[in-house]
Amino acid sequence: MRKGRISGKTQTRYVFSFTKPGYVPRSTGYKSATWRCDNYYGTSGCAMTDAPTAVSVVGIPWIDDGIRKLRARGGHYGDPNGGKPLRWMINTRQKNKNRQAVCGGRTAPPDMKRAGRTYCDEYPFASTYEGGTRLPASQRETTWASPNENNTQGARIMNWRRPMHVMDHDPFYVVA
């Protein structure tokens, strides 16, 4: 498969035929879960698109703490413990708009600057269909994180998306 190529979603149909002398032949069948193959990231692979996967932000102190606080207040998007999944978005222009809507023009408060937490981190992620201001404020959270934390989160997300072949509109959860 060529790099950057994404196939359409499909299912496999399985048919089993039963024959035995003296009996009426019968057959039965079923369809597999929906799946899709791609080479978007430069490696070919397939994913079951209806079964949400999960990315972990555990151990990224301020980012996972912000998500846990949101969930404690009733924010449920992306929560693997009964929440609605987030949906990945591959649209750089909209991702930038989402980030701008939540963090644009904001600078870290003085106490956050002193602590080295100068990066505005938004949840749900700007690169989701639930990002930006699409959800009510009660379902969103911004956290001031250090540049190192933000880079760690970005690397984790990319290292999760590639092998899991997460594509546009694919559902997923966030473990925090």
Residue frames relative to the residue before (quaternion, step in Angstrom):
aa qw qx qy qz dx dy dz
M 1.0000 0.0000 0.0000 0.0000 0.00 0.00 0.00
R 0.4988 -0.6715 0.4687 0.2839 3.60 -0.91 0.96
K 0.5767 -0.5791 0.4458 0.3651 3.59 -1.13 0.67
G 0.7920 0.2976 -0.2427 0.4745 3.54 -1.03 0.87
R 0.5737 0.6136 -0.3686 0.3981 3.59 1.28 -0.16
I 0.0812 -0.7676 0.6353 0.0242 3.57 -1.08 0.84
S 0.2862 -0.7606 0.5556 0.1755 3.59 -0.70 1.04
G 0.5886 -0.5655 0.4391 0.3753 3.54 -1.28 0.29
K 0.5884 -0.5555 0.4426 0.3865 3.54 -1.26 0.37
T 0.0165 0.7967 -0.6022 0.0488 3.53 -1.09 0.76
Q 0.2479 -0.7210 0.6172 0.1944 3.53 -1.39 -0.01
T 0.3506 -0.6923 0.5816 0.2441 3.54 -1.23 0.45
R 0.2316 -0.7584 0.5949 0.1312 3.57 -0.96 0.87
Y 0.1477 -0.7801 0.6060 0.0496 3.54 -0.83 1.08
V 0.0564 -0.7824 0.6201 0.0097 3.58 -0.94 0.93
F 0.1144 -0.7770 0.6180 0.0369 3.53 -0.92 1.01
S 0.1373 -0.7840 0.6026 0.0577 3.57 -0.81 1.01
F 0.1615 -0.7861 0.5942 0.0543 3.53 -0.96 0.97
T 0.0737 0.7833 -0.6126 0.0756 3.56 -0.75 1.02
K 0.1064 0.7540 -0.6421 0.0887 3.51 -1.09 0.82
P 0.5386 -0.6335 0.4331 0.3478 3.59 -0.83 0.92
G 0.7972 0.2734 -0.2330 0.4851 3.54 -0.91 0.97
Y 0.7012 0.3938 -0.2610 0.5340 3.60 1.25 -0.09
V 0.5315 -0.6006 0.4834 0.3509 3.56 -1.20 0.52
P 0.4528 -0.6837 0.4895 0.2966 3.64 -0.76 0.94
R 0.0652 -0.7803 0.6220 0.0080 3.57 -1.06 0.81
S 0.0676 -0.7672 0.6324 0.0831 3.50 -1.31 0.32
T 0.0721 -0.7593 0.6454 0.0414 3.52 -1.24 0.49
G 0.0462 -0.8132 0.5800 0.0133 3.54 -1.18 0.41
Y 0.0755 -0.7704 0.6276 0.0828 3.52 -1.33 0.09
K 0.3962 -0.6825 0.5563 0.2605 3.53 -1.32 0.34
S 0.4940 -0.6504 0.4931 0.2999 3.53 -1.11 0.71
A 0.6517 -0.4258 0.4154 0.4705 3.52 -1.34 -0.12
T 0.5802 -0.5714 0.4405 0.3780 3.58 -1.21 0.44
W 0.0195 0.7986 -0.6005 0.0347 3.57 -1.00 0.85
R 0.1190 -0.7681 0.6277 0.0434 3.53 -1.31 0.42
C 0.2185 -0.7660 0.5909 0.1276 3.57 -1.06 0.75
D 0.0073 0.8000 -0.5997 0.0170 3.54 -1.21 0.53
N 0.1678 -0.7115 0.6619 0.1659 3.48 -1.45 0.08
Y 0.1517 0.8428 -0.5008 0.1261 3.56 1.07 0.77
Y 0.7719 0.3523 -0.1733 0.5000 3.58 0.96 -0.87
G 0.6500 -0.5369 0.3164 0.4349 3.58 1.25 0.21
T 0.7135 0.2909 -0.2493 0.5866 3.58 1.28 0.14
S 0.4145 -0.7204 0.5017 0.2398 3.55 -0.84 0.98
G 0.2388 0.7530 -0.5910 0.1631 3.52 -1.12 0.73
C 0.3222 -0.7349 0.5678 0.1834 3.53 -1.31 0.25
A 0.1278 -0.7824 0.6068 0.0581 3.54 -1.24 0.53
M 0.4103 -0.6425 0.5868 0.2730 3.53 -1.23 0.63
T 0.2623 -0.8464 0.4466 0.1239 3.57 -0.06 1.29
D 0.6740 0.4941 -0.3139 0.4507 3.62 1.13 -0.40
A 0.6508 0.4662 -0.3100 0.5129 3.59 1.27 -0.10
P 0.3194 -0.7825 0.4957 0.1998 3.60 -0.20 1.21
T 0.2932 -0.7102 0.6154 0.1757 3.53 -1.13 0.76
A 0.2887 -0.7556 0.5546 0.1952 3.62 -1.23 -0.13
V 0.2146 -0.7288 0.6363 0.1342 3.51 -1.22 0.69
S 0.2963 -0.7681 0.5457 0.1565 3.58 -1.01 0.81
V 0.1087 -0.7592 0.6377 0.0722 3.53 -1.08 0.84
V 0.3059 0.7615 -0.5081 0.2613 3.57 1.29 0.35
G 0.7897 0.2980 -0.2364 0.4814 3.55 -0.95 0.90
I 0.5858 0.4541 -0.3960 0.5420 3.59 1.27 0.17
P 0.3737 -0.8359 0.3268 0.2342 3.54 0.40 1.36
W 0.7785 0.3460 -0.2257 0.4726 3.62 0.47 -1.03
I 0.6391 0.5266 -0.3336 0.4504 3.59 1.05 -0.68
D 0.7153 0.4166 -0.2888 0.4809 3.62 0.74 -0.91
D 0.5935 0.5557 -0.3659 0.4529 3.62 1.13 -0.54
G 0.6447 0.5212 -0.3193 0.4591 3.60 0.99 -0.80
I 0.6608 0.4939 -0.3059 0.4752 3.59 0.97 -0.83
R 0.6478 0.5131 -0.3214 0.4623 3.60 0.97 -0.81
K 0.6337 0.5213 -0.3279 0.4682 3.61 1.03 -0.77
L 0.6318 0.5208 -0.3297 0.4700 3.59 0.98 -0.82
R 0.6761 0.4864 -0.2967 0.4672 3.59 0.88 -0.88
A 0.6235 0.5326 -0.3416 0.4593 3.61 1.06 -0.68
R 0.6827 0.4549 -0.2730 0.5024 3.61 1.18 -0.56
G 0.6759 -0.5083 0.2950 0.4447 3.61 1.24 0.04
G 0.4514 0.6637 -0.4721 0.3646 3.61 1.22 0.12
H 0.0687 -0.8615 0.5030 0.0000 3.57 -0.53 1.09
Y 0.4929 0.6590 -0.4562 0.3386 3.64 1.14 -0.13
G 0.8178 0.2114 -0.1959 0.4981 3.54 -0.89 1.04
D 0.5279 0.6373 -0.4117 0.3816 3.61 1.26 -0.08
P 0.3488 -0.7642 0.4983 0.2146 3.62 -0.55 1.09
N 0.6529 0.5030 -0.3107 0.4735 3.60 1.25 -0.23
G 0.8351 -0.2070 0.0710 0.5047 3.55 0.74 1.08
G 0.5583 0.6091 -0.4017 0.3948 3.60 1.19 0.10
K 0.5876 -0.5325 0.4565 0.4033 3.53 -1.33 0.04
P 0.4730 -0.6673 0.4730 0.3274 3.61 -0.95 0.70
L 0.4429 -0.6076 0.5757 0.3212 3.52 -1.33 0.38
R 0.2570 -0.7483 0.5860 0.1745 3.59 -1.25 0.33
W 0.4365 -0.7203 0.4826 0.2404 3.55 -0.70 1.16
M 0.1453 -0.7817 0.6032 0.0633 3.56 -1.11 0.75
I 0.1299 -0.7661 0.6253 0.0725 3.57 -0.85 1.00
N 0.4436 0.6233 -0.5047 0.4000 3.54 0.19 1.35
T 0.2902 -0.8140 0.4793 0.1531 3.55 0.03 1.33
R 0.6389 0.5348 -0.3371 0.4384 3.59 0.94 -0.81
Q 0.6929 0.4562 -0.2786 0.4838 3.60 0.89 -0.92
K 0.5940 0.5557 -0.3609 0.4563 3.60 1.07 -0.69
N 0.6684 0.4890 -0.2991 0.4740 3.60 0.92 -0.87
K 0.6275 0.5190 -0.3317 0.4763 3.60 1.06 -0.72
N 0.6391 0.5273 -0.3233 0.4570 3.57 0.96 -0.86
R 0.6720 0.4912 -0.2954 0.4688 3.58 0.88 -0.95
Q 0.6455 0.5245 -0.3132 0.4585 3.59 0.98 -0.86
A 0.6512 0.5361 -0.3168 0.4337 3.60 0.96 -0.87
V 0.7462 0.3903 -0.2146 0.4947 3.58 1.04 -0.74
C 0.8312 0.2242 -0.0748 0.5033 3.60 0.81 -0.99
G 0.4706 0.7213 -0.4266 0.2762 3.61 1.20 -0.34
G 0.8394 0.1865 -0.1552 0.4863 3.54 -0.92 0.93
R 0.5775 0.5815 -0.3871 0.4225 3.58 1.20 -0.08
T 0.1207 -0.7577 0.6349 0.0906 3.54 -1.10 0.71
A 0.6091 -0.5841 0.3989 0.3588 3.52 -1.13 0.66
P 0.5091 -0.6224 0.4923 0.3333 3.58 -1.04 0.74
P 0.6892 -0.5120 0.3108 0.4077 3.62 -1.13 0.55
D 0.6677 0.4953 -0.3265 0.4497 3.63 0.90 -0.81
M 0.6416 0.5031 -0.3251 0.4792 3.60 1.08 -0.65
K 0.6157 0.5366 -0.3461 0.4618 3.60 1.03 -0.74
R 0.6544 0.5113 -0.3129 0.4609 3.58 0.93 -0.90
A 0.6959 0.4558 -0.2654 0.4874 3.59 1.07 -0.71
G 0.5174 -0.6590 0.4088 0.3619 3.62 1.27 -0.05
R 0.5383 0.6060 -0.4002 0.4276 3.59 1.29 0.24
T 0.1263 0.8534 -0.4850 0.1437 3.55 0.33 1.29
Y 0.6412 0.5246 -0.3218 0.4584 3.59 1.27 -0.10
C 0.3349 -0.7257 0.5706 0.1887 3.56 -0.86 1.04
D 0.0690 -0.7996 0.5965 -0.0074 3.55 -0.57 1.21
E 0.1829 -0.8138 0.5479 0.0646 3.57 -0.74 1.09
Y 0.0260 -0.7556 0.6542 0.0190 3.51 -1.24 0.65
P 0.4160 -0.1944 -0.8702 0.1786 1.58 -1.68 1.86
F 0.6602 -0.5333 0.3648 0.3830 3.54 -1.18 0.65
A 0.5822 -0.5898 0.4376 0.3489 3.56 -1.14 0.68
S 0.7032 0.4595 -0.2618 0.4751 3.60 1.11 -0.61
T 0.5754 0.5159 -0.4193 0.4764 3.57 1.06 0.80
Y 0.5953 -0.5662 0.4314 0.3727 3.54 -1.25 0.40
E 0.6638 0.4719 -0.2998 0.4968 3.58 1.26 -0.27
G 0.4888 0.6996 -0.4035 0.3300 3.59 1.32 -0.08
G 0.6961 0.4400 -0.3528 0.4443 3.53 -1.35 0.06
T 0.7043 -0.4237 0.3334 0.4619 3.56 -0.95 -0.88
R 0.2998 0.7864 -0.4936 0.2193 3.61 1.15 0.49
L 0.7179 0.3529 -0.2318 0.5535 3.58 1.13 -0.57
P 0.5915 -0.5532 0.4244 0.4049 3.61 -1.15 0.41
A 0.6760 -0.5173 0.3434 0.3969 3.57 -1.19 0.55
S 0.6209 0.5594 -0.3470 0.4255 3.62 1.07 -0.61
Q 0.7130 0.4144 -0.2384 0.5129 3.60 1.25 -0.32
R 0.6712 0.4542 -0.2861 0.5112 3.60 1.29 0.24
E 0.0725 -0.7827 0.6170 0.0367 3.55 -1.28 0.43
T 0.0925 -0.7441 0.6542 0.0989 3.53 -1.13 0.67
T 0.0966 -0.7832 0.6142 -0.0005 3.51 -1.07 0.87
W 0.3421 -0.6995 0.5780 0.2442 3.57 -1.06 0.69
A 0.0332 -0.8110 0.5820 -0.0502 3.55 -0.62 1.21
S 0.5368 -0.5888 0.4783 0.3694 3.55 -1.24 0.34
P 0.6283 -0.5256 0.3932 0.4175 3.61 -1.16 0.42
N 0.6185 0.5480 -0.3447 0.4454 3.62 1.05 -0.72
E 0.6506 0.5031 -0.3181 0.4716 3.60 0.94 -0.85
N 0.6580 0.5127 -0.3178 0.4507 3.55 0.92 -0.88
N 0.6556 0.5009 -0.3067 0.4746 3.58 0.99 -0.83
T 0.6222 0.5357 -0.3326 0.4639 3.59 1.04 -0.77
Q 0.6542 0.5073 -0.3102 0.4674 3.58 0.94 -0.90
G 0.6536 0.5211 -0.3117 0.4518 3.59 0.91 -0.90
A 0.6587 0.4996 -0.3021 0.4746 3.58 0.98 -0.85
R 0.6443 0.5170 -0.3286 0.4578 3.61 0.96 -0.80
I 0.6533 0.5110 -0.3191 0.4585 3.55 0.93 -0.87
M 0.6796 0.4780 -0.3010 0.4681 3.60 0.85 -0.88
N 0.6789 0.4847 -0.2907 0.4687 3.59 0.97 -0.82
W 0.6322 0.4808 -0.3286 0.5111 3.59 1.26 -0.28
R 0.6762 0.5260 -0.3016 0.4186 3.60 0.86 -0.95
R 0.6500 0.5485 -0.3336 0.4065 3.60 0.88 -0.87
P 0.7622 0.3619 -0.2523 0.4737 3.65 0.53 -0.99
M 0.6804 0.4671 -0.2984 0.4794 3.61 1.13 -0.50
H 0.3129 -0.7901 0.4717 0.2351 3.59 1.33 -0.13
V 0.1723 0.7948 -0.5525 0.1825 3.56 0.88 1.04
M 0.0756 -0.8116 0.5783 -0.0327 3.53 -0.72 1.20
D 0.7728 -0.3493 0.2732 0.4540 3.53 -1.38 0.00
H 0.8416 0.1419 -0.1756 0.4906 3.56 -0.93 1.06
D 0.4700 0.6714 -0.4656 0.3339 3.65 1.18 -0.05
P 0.3976 -0.7259 0.5092 0.2360 3.59 -0.92 0.91
F 0.0833 0.7850 -0.6117 0.0521 3.57 -1.19 0.63
Y 0.3381 -0.7158 0.5761 0.2034 3.52 -1.35 0.31
V 0.2961 -0.7270 0.5910 0.1855 3.55 -1.31 0.33
V 0.2268 -0.7648 0.5933 0.1080 3.56 -0.71 1.15
A 0.0536 0.7994 -0.5932 0.0793 3.56 -0.72 1.12
